[in-house]
């Protein structure tokens, strides 16, 4: 006949086996899409909430900035990165003259008269300007494909059309896309890199955001889901079961070691 301590040990072993198997079968919480950040030529700090593995059909990301010169208006957009010292262009979705498409945002505290009500003012003052905007990012439109070989696209800031080739506020955060819907993966790196030193573009450049085609890929601009809401609580429950089982096993071993054999 098995001893009481032997039965307890056998029961604890079964419990641990079941708990461990349950933990292995529960889905792990998927990693959230990684954000990115970059520093501009005058110390500006640009951040984006998601910069890798974005849905090619389009996602809405949050873009924030600090340390910008409030005397210079900027565009916040998603454009082809042509390298340090060169204006990022063309921009997917083109210029947003209505302020409703979300493909680009004009930030300016002193825009021309036609920009009143369209440009979003900076927070802060002087060279401590800040902003926070939502930007719709999609892989391509009718004329630009950010998943094509050799093309790197980035969430960018750059001085608006009133500053011509002034690259002093050009900051880039490269973006990559996932393969959902059959789209390829962009060549841009997932990690952000600082923009190059300020180098004026060719004389006569206007710096305005060039329309890149109207494009119609069915993007609704909604924020992509980052995984099941159940994954984290289920994982914690499994961990608790394993921990409790381990504690019970040690308790049973100590009880068994301290019990004298029957005479």
C-alpha positions in Angstrom: 0.0 0.0 0.0 1.3 3.4 -0.9 2.0 5.7 2.0 0.1 8.9 2.5 3.2 10.9 1.7 3.6 8.9 -1.5 0.0 9.6 -2.6 0.6 13.3 -1.8 3.8 13.3 -3.9 2.0 11.5 -6.8 -0.9 14.0 -6.7 1.5 17.0 -6.7 3.4 15.5 -9.6 0.1 15.3 -11.6 -0.8 18.8 -10.7 2.5 20.2 -11.9 2.3 18.3 -15.1 -1.2 19.6 -15.9 -0.2 23.2 -14.9 3.0 23.1 -17.1 1.1 21.7 -20.1 -1.6 24.4 -19.7 1.1 27.1 -19.6 2.6 25.8 -22.8 -0.7 25.7 -24.6 -1.8 29.2 -23.7 -1.0 31.8 -26.4 1.8 34.2 -25.7 1.0 37.9 -25.9 2.3 39.2 -29.3 4.9 42.0 -29.3 3.4 45.4 -30.0 4.7 47.2 -33.1 7.9 49.1 -32.2 7.9 52.9 -32.3 10.8 55.0 -33.3 12.6 58.3 -32.6 15.2 60.5 -34.2 17.1 63.7 -33.5 17.2 66.6 -35.9 20.1 68.9 -37.0 19.2 71.5 -34.3 18.4 69.0 -31.6 14.7 68.5 -32.5 13.3 65.3 -31.1 10.8 63.4 -33.3 8.9 60.3 -32.2 6.3 58.0 -33.9 4.1 55.5 -32.1 4.7 52.7 -34.6 7.4 52.4 -37.2 7.8 48.7 -38.1 5.5 46.1 -39.5 2.7 48.5 -40.3 -0.3 47.4 -42.3 0.3 48.2 -45.9 -3.3 49.2 -46.4 -2.8 52.0 -43.9 -2.5 52.7 -40.2 -2.9 55.9 -38.1 0.1 56.6 -36.0 0.8 59.3 -33.5 3.7 61.7 -34.2 5.1 64.0 -31.6 7.9 66.6 -31.7 9.8 68.9 -29.4 12.6 71.5 -29.8 11.3 72.9 -33.0 11.7 76.5 -34.1 8.3 78.1 -33.9 9.2 80.8 -36.4 9.4 78.1 -39.1 6.3 76.2 -40.1 6.8 72.5 -40.9 5.0 69.6 -42.7 4.6 66.3 -40.9 4.1 63.7 -43.6 5.1 60.2 -44.9 7.5 60.6 -47.8 10.3 59.0 -49.8 13.6 59.6 -48.1 16.1 60.9 -50.6 19.0 61.0 -48.2 20.8 63.6 -46.0 20.6 67.1 -47.2 17.8 66.4 -49.7 14.1 67.1 -49.4 12.1 64.0 -48.6 9.7 63.8 -51.6 7.3 62.7 -53.1 4.9 62.2 -50.2 2.3 59.4 -50.2 -1.1 60.9 -50.3 0.3 64.3 -51.5 -0.6 67.6 -49.9 -3.7 67.8 -47.6 -5.2 71.1 -48.5 -8.5 70.3 -46.7 -7.0 69.2 -43.4 -9.3 66.2 -43.5 -7.4 63.3 -45.3 -4.7 63.0 -42.6 -2.0 62.2 -45.1 0.0 65.2 -44.0 -0.2 67.9 -41.3 0.9 71.5 -41.5 2.3 72.9 -38.2 2.8 76.6 -38.1 2.2 79.4 -35.5 2.4 82.2 -38.1 1.1 80.8 -41.5 0.3 83.0 -44.5 -3.3 84.2 -44.6 -4.5 81.3 -46.7 -3.2 78.9 -44.0 -5.3 80.4 -41.2 -7.5 77.6 -39.8 -5.6 75.0 -41.8 -2.2 75.0 -40.1 -2.0 73.6 -36.5 -0.1 76.0 -34.2 3.0 74.8 -32.2 2.9 74.4 -28.4 5.7 76.3 -26.7 7.7 79.2 -28.1 11.0 80.1 -29.5 13.1 77.0 -30.2 11.1 74.9 -27.8 8.1 74.3 -30.1 6.2 71.1 -29.6 3.4 69.3 -31.5 1.4 66.1 -31.4 -0.6 65.0 -34.4 -2.2 61.9 -36.0 -0.9 60.8 -39.4 -2.3 58.2 -41.8 0.5 56.1 -43.1 0.0 53.7 -46.1 2.5 51.8 -48.2 1.6 53.3 -51.6 -0.6 55.4 -53.7 -1.1 55.8 -57.5 2.5 57.1 -58.1 4.6 56.0 -55.1 5.3 52.5 -53.8 7.2 52.4 -50.5 7.5 48.6 -50.7 9.4 48.7 -54.0 13.1 47.6 -54.1 15.5 50.5 -53.4 12.8 52.8 -52.0 13.0 53.9 -48.4 10.1 55.9 -46.9 9.9 57.7 -43.6 7.7 59.7 -41.3 9.3 63.1 -41.6 9.2 66.7 -40.6 10.5 69.4 -42.9 10.2 73.2 -43.2 7.1 74.2 -45.2 7.0 75.8 -48.6 7.7 79.3 -47.2 11.3 78.2 -46.4 12.3 76.7 -49.7 15.3 74.4 -49.4 15.9 75.1 -45.7 16.6 71.6 -44.3 17.2 72.7 -40.7 14.0 71.0 -39.4 14.2 67.9 -41.6 14.0 64.8 -39.4 13.3 61.3 -40.5 12.0 58.0 -39.0 12.2 55.1 -41.4 9.1 52.9 -41.6 8.6 49.3 -42.7 5.4 47.4 -43.6 4.2 43.9 -43.0 3.0 41.5 -45.7 -0.7 41.5 -45.0 -2.8 41.7 -48.1 0.1 40.5 -50.3 2.1 43.7 -50.1 5.9 43.4 -49.9 8.1 44.7 -47.1 9.7 48.0 -47.5 13.4 48.4 -47.7 13.6 51.1 -45.1 15.2 50.0 -41.7 12.9 49.7 -38.7 15.2 51.7 -36.5 15.3 55.4 -36.7 18.4 57.3 -37.8 19.2 61.0 -37.3 18.7 63.2 -40.2 21.8 64.6 -41.9 23.3 68.1 -41.3 21.5 71.0 -42.8 22.3 71.3 -46.5 20.2 73.6 -48.7 18.6 71.9 -51.7 19.1 73.2 -55.2 18.3 76.8 -55.8 14.7 77.5 -56.7 13.2 74.5 -54.8 10.0 75.4 -53.2 9.9 72.7 -50.6 6.1 72.3 -50.9 4.7 68.8 -50.5 4.2 67.5 -54.0 1.0 65.6 -54.7 1.9 61.9 -55.3 -1.4 60.9 -56.9 -4.9 60.5 -55.4 -4.6 56.7 -55.1 -7.4 54.6 -53.8 -6.4 51.5 -51.9 -9.4 51.3 -49.6 -7.5 52.5 -46.5 -9.7 53.4 -43.6 -6.9 54.8 -41.5 -8.0 52.8 -38.4 -5.5 51.8 -35.7 -4.4 48.2 -36.2 -5.0 45.8 -33.4 -1.9 44.7 -31.5 -3.1 41.3 -30.3 -5.7 39.4 -28.2 -6.9 41.1 -25.0 -6.9 37.6 -23.4 -3.3 36.7 -23.9 -1.8 38.6 -21.0 -4.3 37.5 -18.3 -4.2 33.9 -19.5 -0.4 33.9 -19.4 -0.4 35.3 -15.8 -2.9 32.7 -14.7 -0.7 29.9 -16.1 2.3 31.4 -14.3 0.4 31.5 -11.0 -0.6 27.8 -11.4 2.9 26.7 -12.0 4.2 28.8 -9.0 1.5 27.3 -6.7 2.2 23.8 -7.9 6.0 24.2 -7.3 5.3 25.5 -3.7 3.0 22.5 -3.0 5.7 20.0 -4.2 8.4 21.5 -1.9 5.9 21.4 1.0 5.1 17.8 0.4 8.8 16.8 0.2 9.6 18.5 3.5 6.6 16.8 5.2 7.8 13.4 3.8 11.4 14.0 4.9 10.2 14.8 8.4 7.9 11.7 8.9 9.5 8.6 10.6 8.8 5.2 9.1 6.2 3.1 10.9 7.8 0.7 13.5 
